[in-house]
Amino acid sequence: MPSLELKKYSFSVAAGERCLSTTNRNFVSRMGSPQSEVYLANPAVAAASAILGRIASPEEVVG
């Protein structure tokens, strides 16, 4: 049976940048600069936000 290799992509959120993440934890400097803004969201909010290009509710996309 072939193995499945999971890769973690490396990135860093710079000061003043915003990031929407579906990770289950967040603390200062975890994803980059302490001056960055990191928001935690569920997968539905992340998908709606990716479609609209801003933090958005799933209802804005489907409804």
Residue frames as a rotation matrix with the C-alpha (Angstrom) as fourth column:
MET 1
0.586 0.810 0.000 0.00
0.810 -0.586 0.000 0.00
0.000 0.000 -1.000 0.00
PRO 2
-0.139 -0.656 0.742 1.45
0.543 -0.677 -0.497 3.44
0.828 0.333 0.451 -0.88
SER 3
-0.320 -0.043 -0.946 2.17
0.915 -0.272 -0.297 5.79
-0.245 -0.961 0.126 1.99
LEU 4
0.591 0.537 0.603 0.58
0.604 -0.789 0.111 9.19
0.535 0.299 -0.790 2.36
GLU 5
-0.459 -0.802 -0.381 3.04
0.884 -0.370 -0.286 11.93
0.088 -0.468 0.879 3.18
LEU 6
0.727 0.684 -0.058 1.58
0.683 -0.711 0.166 15.04
0.073 -0.161 -0.984 4.79
LYS 7
-0.393 -0.868 0.303 3.53
0.816 -0.481 -0.322 18.21
0.425 0.121 0.897 4.23
LYS 8
0.419 0.431 -0.799 3.31
0.755 -0.654 0.043 21.33
-0.504 -0.622 -0.599 6.32
TYR 9
0.291 -0.272 0.917 3.63
0.718 -0.571 -0.398 24.49
0.632 0.774 0.029 4.29
SER 10
-0.227 -0.506 -0.832 5.78
0.912 -0.411 0.001 27.16
-0.342 -0.758 0.555 5.82
PHE 11
0.043 0.207 0.977 4.67
0.536 -0.831 0.152 30.78
0.843 0.517 -0.147 5.83
SER 12
-0.565 -0.228 -0.793 4.86
0.803 -0.372 -0.465 33.76
-0.189 -0.900 0.393 8.11
VAL 13
0.512 0.782 0.357 2.30
0.794 -0.589 0.151 36.50
0.328 0.206 -0.922 8.63
ALA 14
-0.528 -0.787 0.319 4.05
0.648 -0.616 -0.447 39.88
0.549 -0.029 0.835 8.60
ALA 15
-0.666 0.230 -0.709 3.28
0.481 -0.594 -0.645 42.85
-0.570 -0.771 0.285 10.83
GLY 16
-0.541 0.546 -0.640 0.01
-0.579 -0.793 -0.187 44.47
-0.610 0.270 0.745 9.77
GLU 17
-0.688 0.302 -0.660 -1.15
-0.487 0.482 0.728 41.45
0.537 0.823 -0.185 7.74
ARG 18
0.008 0.762 0.648 -4.29
-0.925 0.252 -0.286 39.44
-0.381 -0.597 0.706 8.50
CYS 19
-0.804 -0.239 -0.545 -4.65
-0.431 0.865 0.257 35.67
0.410 0.441 -0.798 8.34
LEU 20
0.305 0.891 0.335 -7.72
-0.952 0.283 0.114 33.45
0.007 -0.354 0.935 8.67
SER 21
-0.686 -0.662 -0.300 -6.80
-0.627 0.748 -0.217 30.01
0.368 0.040 -0.929 9.95
THR 22
0.463 0.840 -0.283 -8.67
-0.569 0.526 0.632 26.78
0.680 -0.132 0.721 10.64
THR 23
-0.520 -0.701 -0.487 -6.09
0.036 0.553 -0.833 25.61
0.853 -0.451 -0.262 13.17
ASN 24
0.407 0.759 -0.508 -7.32
0.517 0.267 0.813 24.76
0.753 -0.594 -0.284 16.64
ARG 25
0.473 -0.252 -0.844 -5.05
0.790 -0.302 0.533 27.11
-0.389 -0.920 0.056 18.57
ASN 26
0.398 -0.350 0.848 -3.54
0.448 -0.732 -0.513 30.54
0.801 0.584 -0.135 18.36
PHE 27
0.637 -0.239 -0.733 -1.14
0.624 -0.398 0.673 32.57
-0.452 -0.886 -0.104 20.46
VAL 28
0.835 -0.292 -0.466 1.03
-0.386 -0.915 -0.120 35.61
-0.392 0.280 -0.877 19.87
SER 29
-0.021 -0.905 -0.424 3.79
-0.935 -0.132 0.328 35.02
-0.353 0.404 -0.844 17.31
ARG 30
0.080 0.069 0.994 2.63
-0.038 0.997 -0.066 31.46
-0.996 -0.033 0.082 16.48
MET 31
0.538 0.226 0.812 2.12
0.739 0.338 -0.583 32.31
-0.406 0.914 0.015 12.81
GLY 32
0.117 -0.565 0.817 4.53
0.751 -0.487 -0.445 35.21
0.649 0.666 0.367 12.45
SER 33
-0.679 -0.458 0.575 4.86
0.114 -0.838 -0.533 38.74
0.726 -0.296 0.621 13.72
PRO 34
-0.635 0.444 -0.633 3.29
0.729 0.073 -0.680 39.71
-0.256 -0.893 -0.370 17.05
GLN 35
-0.618 0.388 -0.684 1.80
-0.295 -0.920 -0.256 42.69
-0.729 0.043 0.683 15.16
SER 36
-0.875 0.376 -0.307 -0.10
-0.198 0.301 0.933 40.44
0.443 0.876 -0.189 12.73
GLU 37
-0.244 0.876 0.417 -3.81
-0.905 -0.051 -0.422 39.66
-0.348 -0.480 0.805 13.10
VAL 38
-0.898 -0.042 -0.438 -4.70
-0.213 0.912 0.350 35.96
0.385 0.408 -0.828 13.10
TYR 39
-0.151 0.936 0.319 -8.34
-0.981 -0.102 -0.165 34.93
-0.122 -0.338 0.933 13.22
LEU 40
-0.944 -0.082 0.321 -9.51
-0.088 0.996 -0.002 31.37
-0.319 -0.030 -0.947 13.92
ALA 41
-0.164 0.909 -0.383 -12.49
-0.964 -0.230 -0.134 30.12
-0.210 0.347 0.914 11.94
ASN 42
0.094 0.272 0.958 -14.34
-0.061 0.962 -0.268 26.96
-0.994 -0.034 0.107 11.06
PRO 43
-0.666 -0.458 0.588 -14.00
0.478 0.344 0.808 25.49
-0.573 0.820 -0.010 7.54
ALA 44
0.204 0.821 0.533 -17.29
0.976 -0.130 -0.173 27.01
-0.073 0.555 -0.828 6.30
VAL 45
0.826 0.032 -0.563 -16.21
0.129 -0.983 0.133 30.54
-0.549 -0.182 -0.816 7.26
ALA 46
-0.207 -0.972 -0.110 -12.76
-0.057 -0.100 0.993 29.93
-0.977 0.211 -0.035 5.74
ALA 47
-0.476 0.078 0.876 -14.32
0.813 0.418 0.405 28.79
-0.335 0.905 -0.263 2.44
ALA 48
0.619 0.767 0.168 -16.74
0.782 -0.583 -0.219 31.74
-0.070 0.267 -0.961 2.29
SER 49
0.605 -0.475 -0.639 -13.90
-0.060 -0.828 0.558 34.13
-0.794 -0.299 -0.529 3.08
ALA 50
-0.491 -0.806 0.330 -11.73
0.260 0.227 0.939 32.66
-0.832 0.547 0.098 0.32
ILE 51
-0.121 0.542 0.832 -14.55
0.989 0.137 0.054 33.05
-0.085 0.829 -0.552 -2.20
LEU 52
0.799 0.584 0.143 -15.34
0.590 -0.808 0.005 36.66
0.119 0.080 -0.990 -1.25
GLY 53
0.024 -0.902 0.431 -11.78
0.569 -0.342 -0.748 37.79
0.822 0.263 0.505 -0.50
ARG 54
-0.414 -0.111 0.903 -12.61
-0.614 -0.699 -0.367 39.03
0.672 -0.707 0.221 2.99
ILE 55
-0.991 0.134 0.027 -13.75
0.064 0.629 -0.775 37.56
-0.121 -0.766 -0.632 6.28
ALA 56
-0.476 0.853 -0.214 -17.30
-0.770 -0.286 0.570 36.48
0.425 0.436 0.793 5.51
SER 57
-0.259 0.541 0.800 -20.18
-0.607 0.553 -0.571 34.36
-0.751 -0.634 0.185 6.72
PRO 58
-0.884 -0.034 0.467 -21.18
0.262 0.790 0.554 31.23
-0.388 0.612 -0.689 4.78
GLU 59
0.075 0.997 0.004 -24.69
0.666 -0.047 -0.744 32.69
-0.742 0.059 -0.668 4.48
GLU 60
0.165 -0.084 -0.983 -23.29
-0.442 -0.897 0.002 35.45
-0.882 0.434 -0.185 2.27
VAL 61
-0.765 -0.540 -0.350 -22.25
-0.566 0.306 0.766 32.82
-0.307 0.784 -0.540 -0.28
VAL 62
-0.915 0.395 0.083 -25.15
0.402 0.871 0.284 30.35
0.040 0.293 -0.955 -0.20
GLY 63
-0.225 0.929 -0.295 -28.02
0.892 0.075 -0.445 32.56
-0.391 -0.363 -0.846 0.73
